[in-house]
Amino acid sequence: MANLNIKNLLFPKQKYWESVIQKYAIYGTDENSVKIAPTLSIFDLNKMGFLSRGLLSRVYKLKDYDFVVKEGRWDMDFELFKGVHIPVNTKIVEKIFNIFSHSFQPKLKEVLSQYGFYLKFAEYFGYFSEKNEYYHPNLEMIHSAQRHLRNSLLFYKPEVEKHFKFKINPKIDEILLSDSRLHNFLPKEYTLYGKSVSKENEGKLTSFIIQKFVKGRVLTEVDETSLPVATTRELIVLLYLILLMEYQTGLVPDTRPKYLITQAYNWLLRTDNVMICNDGIKFIDTRWLWDEKSNIVKRGIIIPEMIMNLAKGYINFLLDSL
């Protein structure tokens, strides 16, 4: 009873906090529609526990709310090995990226471009059947597109096989017609743009991805051969959606390995971008997509081909194991 009372007391506070975020959140790609969020009043660095830093963001766990915050980085480094970070000259990297009409820095134009990719990403990997799973003014339209795609997965199978020149184990037919096809791979999240709160960003305007905190193990720590049957079925659906998205859009989710050197052999399952949680598999990195129809930097050179070849191999490997 005590725990229930605590939850009842905290819920209105989080509900109000989310309502403020919803007021300033980004919902499209038009710069004129963006409201600069009062991030210094929304977030208190003293109540944010540092979790990790990725290539493009620093991640904090909010102490008062069941969310993490990913603040876009203006600095950059690579973790080649465990605990070995190599700093990068951001000015040089940015100049090189600009040649290819690209930027790694969290400028508003780039943040909106990435959010546009997220909406397409959510069409494939999200399934927002419940209102508390996501907030967007056009949520019904988003879920309608998700529902249509998930109900058509088996229909697209011959086209996927033809495109990738391989046959998928027939066991997948039953999975693509089952409730497994309706799994939501995305945690609830919002995107803000406002003044940075970290010392490293020195008060610059940056992006904030506020994402529902999920507990579990990152995929790189999991032996895919020992997963529960239900989780294996979800992973098969995930791999199928990766193949389908590439076929239909030319976009490939970023499943980069945790350690770029020692795990470069598996640019799919040795990633920190996917987690195995109590409520199933979740994509926790929802922004970076390789675009095969773009220039060499945005397409990631041969990374998409690496991911597709691994997805083709693992999907049949997992189906064979069932």
Sequence and secondary structure as in RCSB ss.txt:
>XXXX:A:sequence
MANLNIKNLLFPKQKYWESVIQKYAIYGTDENSVKIAPTLSIFDLNKMGFLSRGLLSRVYKLKDYDFVVKEGRWD
MDFELFKGVHIPVNTKIVEKIFNIFSHSFQPKLKEVLSQYGFYLKFAEYFGYFSEKNEYYHPNLEMIHSAQRHLR
NSLLFYKPEVEKHFKFKINPKIDEILLSDSRLHNFLPKEYTLYGKSVSKENEGKLTSFIIQKFVKGRVLTEVDET
SLPVATTRELIVLLYLILLMEYQTGLVPDTRPKYLITQAYNWLLRTDNVMICNDGIKFIDTRWLWDEKSNIVKRG
IIIPEMIMNLAKGYINFLLDSL
>XXXX:A:secstr
 HHHHHHHHHHHHHHHHHHHHHHH   SS GGG   B HHHH  GGGEEEEEE SSEEEEEESSSSEEEEEE SS
 EEEEETTEEEE  HHHHHHHHHHTT   S  HHHHHHHHHHHHHHHHHH    SGGG   TTHHHHHHHHHHHH
TTTTTTHHHHHHHHT    TTHHHHTTSGGGG      EEEEEEE  STTTTT EEEEEEEE   EEEGGGS GG
G  HHHHHHHHHHHHHHHHHHHHHSEEE   BSSTTTTTT TTTSBSSEEEETTEEEE   S EEETTS HHHHT
TTHHHHHHHHHHHHHHHHHHH 
